[in-house]
Amino acid sequence: MPDFPIDPELRIRVSPPGVLRRTNEAMAFIRKMTRSRSERAWLDVQQNFEEVWDEWSAMEAVVRLELLLEAEGLLIEDKPASGSTFYLQDRSRAA
């Protein structure tokens, strides 16, 4: 499987907390999860990563992983910076 960057990286709630920055790191994490859980969803995501052959298929596999992590409560989501919210509000007034 070719290795592609994950952007934005996926921060995962495990012990200790981890960060997935590349598809090879994601695949290693998925393999650990499939060994400890026999749920079909994890096996499906693993198959998606095994079928990655280009940047587009890698992006699709990462999105599926992100959705599964979110459903399992394992995704650590970054909150937008307060400054960016102000910037967006300020721009809407100017329009």
Secondary structure as the mmCIF struct_conf table of DSSP 4:
data_model
#
loop_
_struct_conf.conf_type_id
_struct_conf.id
_struct_conf.beg_label_comp_id
_struct_conf.beg_label_asym_id
_struct_conf.beg_label_seq_id
_struct_conf.end_label_comp_id
_struct_conf.end_label_asym_id
_struct_conf.end_label_seq_id
STRN STRN1 PRO A 5 ILE A 12
BEND BEND1 VAL A 14 PRO A 16
STRN STRN2 GLY A 18 ARG A 22
HELX_RH_AL_P HELX_RH_AL_P1 THR A 23 SER A 36
HELX_RH_AL_P HELX_RH_AL_P2 ARG A 40 GLU A 50
TURN_TY1_P TURN_TY1_P1 GLU A 51 GLU A 51
BEND BEND2 ASP A 54 ASP A 54
HELX_RH_AL_P HELX_RH_AL_P3 GLU A 55 ALA A 71
TURN_TY1_P TURN_TY1_P2 GLU A 72 GLY A 73
STRN STRN3 LEU A 75 ILE A 76
HELX_LH_PP_P HELX_LH_PP_P1 GLU A 77 ALA A 81
HELX_RH_AL_P HELX_RH_AL_P4 SER A 82 ALA A 94
#
